[in-house]
Amino acid sequence: MSRDPIADLRRIAFLLERANEATYRVRAFRSAANALAALPTKEVAERARAGKLTELAGVGDVTSRCVAESLAGEEPVYLRRLLATEGSDLDAEATKLRTALRGDCHTHSDWSDGGSPIEEMALAAVELGHEYLVLTDHSPRLKVARGLTAGRLRQQLDHVARLNEALPEGFRILTGIEVDILADGSLDQEEELLARLDVVVGSVHSGLNDDRARMTRRMLTAIANPHLDILGHCTGRMVSSRPAGVTGPGDRGHRARTRAESDFDADAVFAACVEHDTAVEINSRPERQDPPKRLIRRALEAGCRFAINTDAHAPGQLDWQRFGCERAARCGVPADRVINTWTAEDLIAWTRR
């Protein structure tokens, strides 16, 4: 028995308003509800069956999917996610998720554009209760961030091995890299080195204004690379000029600016992440908030795994995971879908798959 799709759309809009979500998102659901209310019920159902709802002004992919689910007698997934967090203590949920995290899979040191030695980053992680810290300095093409050549990365691997011998028992630095996703989708480091690393985060740092088709191809190629474990800050957006309270060294890679999201086919990208078992990063930097919550929800619905990371460039920034946890909790992301709730051994076993 079908549900009332117009009522479901309006309920979603109401819940988004109550949660103080962006006006444009609320408007999307209200516009779709109004467009469908002007049509006979039979025509709405016929258009849904034929996949022609998006031909109507005011109806997009997300709202049409909600209508199809409602007509099939199912509570729309989007509505279900909102109801799951309705009235819940988000602070408590975020704290619960933060407590479940065992490490951070995206951090930087003064070997690239961070402001502190690896040792300081590691000891700060120990104080925060982490069991591991993945060191992911930049790759060579990102010269503005002093990206590591193959030779320097090999030196870093030797240095990390020595540090791990001296660090407190029960904690370890995992080797990694934030590798640039190049224009053709290839990864900016030697294959042999990528294979040696514990965790590989891949991010787009250049050509962020590529057209939708080109950016989508670029990301799909990178995700298909067996060395890529985590897709970093996937939209590349900057929502504020710089994080509050951050000045001086330790933030050289995050100069004052804002930047719009890159355009890509999110459904195709997230489907590829599921196919290749690549985690989607929830970047905790306050000036990034990347992906936006609407894309976190889409990735969750697609079946993606996540990594809640700080992208820290200084020790104090390692405590920013709470920001990512809050956003994840608002989107209903469960702890069992977050890879850094795993032990180091389980994480490495997954990346070595």
Buried (B, 14 or more C-beta within 10 A) or exposed (E): EEBEBBEBBBBBBBBBBEBEBEEEBBEBBBBBBBBBEEBEBEEBBEBBEEEEBBEBEBBBEBBBBBBBBBBEEBBBBBBEBBBEBEEEEBEEBBBEBBEBBBBBBBBBBBBBBBBBBBBBBBBBBBEBEBBBBBBBBBBBBBEEBBBBEEEBBBEBBEBBEEBBEEBEEEBBBBBBBBBBBBEEBBBBBBEEBBEEBBBBBBBBBBBBEBEEEBBBBBBBBBBEBEBBBBBBBBBBBBBBEBBEEBEEEBBBBBEEEEBEBBBBBBBBBBBBBBEBBBBBBBBBBBBBBBBBBBBBBBBBBBEBBBBBBBBBBBBEBBBBBBBBBBBBBBBBBBBEBBBBBBEBEEBBEBBEE
